[in-house]
Amino acid sequence: MFKKCPSCNKTVIETLGKGDQLKDEFTHIHPKSLAKQFPEYIPSSIRQDYEEAYAILHLSPKASATLSRRAMQGMIRDFFEVKPDTLYKEIDQIENQISPTVKKTLNAARKIGNIGAHMENDINTIVEISDGEAEKLIKLNEYLIKNWYIERHDSDTLMKEIQDINTNKQDNKKKH
């Protein structure tokens, strides 16, 4: 099925299975990922991990969850300027700068991402992660990017614009 994206007006190609074997089987073909395109001021390593997590969501939810965990850790290190250690310790380092709910959620996401990153003690134990569960971790990254980076950038931009207006007004006042 071909359709136009309502926000960017580009062509989107998707398939939807029919019949008993492929009933309701959905595949997104183009663009390769439904990842949001974030501004350049978001560190490229974070954007790349986020985009790759989205691109492989249906192919390997466990790998997607691991990449989401990695993107989250990159954001914590970059945004809060914590020294690299373990993600558990990094979350503890920022607990006074985030809400208890966000801390609890970051730790939950860390543990889910660990399922993909670390093998169980019994190598025959396989803990699956569904597409929907991995997608929630991607949505968490979108939330963090929006609330940490984009809101800070928009706030800084507004403050600078107001300061610039004042500077111009004061300069004009001196000229008269």
SVG drawing of the C-alpha trace seen along z (x, -y; Angstrom):
<svg xmlns="http://www.w3.org/2000/svg" viewBox="-8 -61 42 86">
<polyline fill="none" stroke="black" stroke-width="0.4" points="0.0,0.0 1.3,-3.4 0.4,-6.5 1.6,-10.0 2.9,-11.0 0.7,-13.9 3.5,-15.7 6.4,-15.5 4.3,-14.6 6.8,-11.8 5.6,-8.4 5.2,-5.6 5.1,-2.0 3.6,0.7 2.2,4.2 -0.6,5.9 -0.9,9.6 -4.1,11.4 -5.1,15.0 -4.6,17.5 -0.8,17.6 -0.2,13.8 -3.5,12.5 -2.8,9.0 1.0,9.3 2.2,5.7 5.5,4.7 6.8,1.2 9.0,1.0 9.8,-2.6 11.2,-4.7 13.2,-2.0 12.3,-3.4 9.4,-5.3 11.9,-7.1 11.3,-10.8 13.9,-13.0 15.4,-15.0 17.4,-18.2 21.1,-18.2 21.8,-19.6 20.9,-16.1 24.2,-14.2 24.5,-12.0 25.4,-8.9 22.1,-9.2 20.1,-9.8 21.8,-6.9 21.1,-4.4 17.5,-5.6 17.0,-5.4 18.6,-1.9 16.4,-0.7 13.4,-1.8 14.7,-0.2 15.1,3.2 12.1,3.1 10.2,5.9 13.2,7.8 14.7,8.1 12.9,6.6 15.6,7.8 18.3,6.0 16.0,2.9 15.6,2.8 19.4,3.0 19.9,0.1 17.2,-1.9 19.0,-1.2 22.3,-2.4 20.6,-5.6 19.2,-6.3 22.6,-5.8 24.1,-8.1 21.6,-10.8 22.2,-10.5 26.0,-10.8 25.7,-13.7 22.8,-15.7 23.7,-15.4 27.5,-15.2 28.0,-12.1 31.2,-10.2 30.9,-6.8 30.4,-4.0 27.5,-1.5 24.1,-2.7 22.8,-1.7 25.3,-4.1 24.7,-6.8 21.0,-6.8 21.8,-7.1 24.1,-10.0 21.2,-12.0 18.4,-11.1 18.3,-14.6 17.8,-16.1 14.9,-13.8 11.6,-12.9 11.2,-9.6 8.9,-8.3 11.5,-9.0 14.2,-7.3 12.1,-4.3 11.3,-4.2 14.9,-4.6 15.9,-1.7 13.0,0.4 14.2,-0.4 17.8,0.4 16.7,3.9 14.6,4.6 17.6,3.5 19.8,5.8 17.8,8.8 19.1,8.1 22.6,7.1 23.4,9.8 22.9,13.6 21.2,15.3 23.3,17.5 21.6,20.5 22.3,20.0 19.2,22.1 17.0,19.5 15.6,17.1 13.6,14.1 11.7,12.7 10.9,9.1 7.9,8.3 7.7,5.7 5.3,3.7 7.6,3.8 10.6,2.7 8.6,-0.1 7.8,-1.4 11.5,-1.8 11.8,-3.7 8.9,-6.0 10.8,-6.5 13.8,-7.8 11.5,-10.1 10.1,-11.4 13.6,-12.0 14.9,-13.7 11.8,-16.0 11.9,-16.8 15.6,-17.0 17.1,-18.3 14.3,-20.0 12.7,-21.8 16.1,-23.0 16.9,-24.2 13.6,-25.9 13.9,-27.6 17.4,-28.7 16.4,-30.1 13.4,-32.0 15.6,-33.5 18.3,-34.6 15.6,-36.2 14.2,-38.2 17.7,-39.3 18.4,-40.3 15.2,-42.3 16.2,-44.1 19.7,-44.8 18.3,-46.3 15.7,-48.4 18.4,-49.7 20.7,-50.5 17.9,-52.4 17.0,-54.2 20.7,-55.5 20.7,-56.7 17.6,-59.0"/>
</svg>
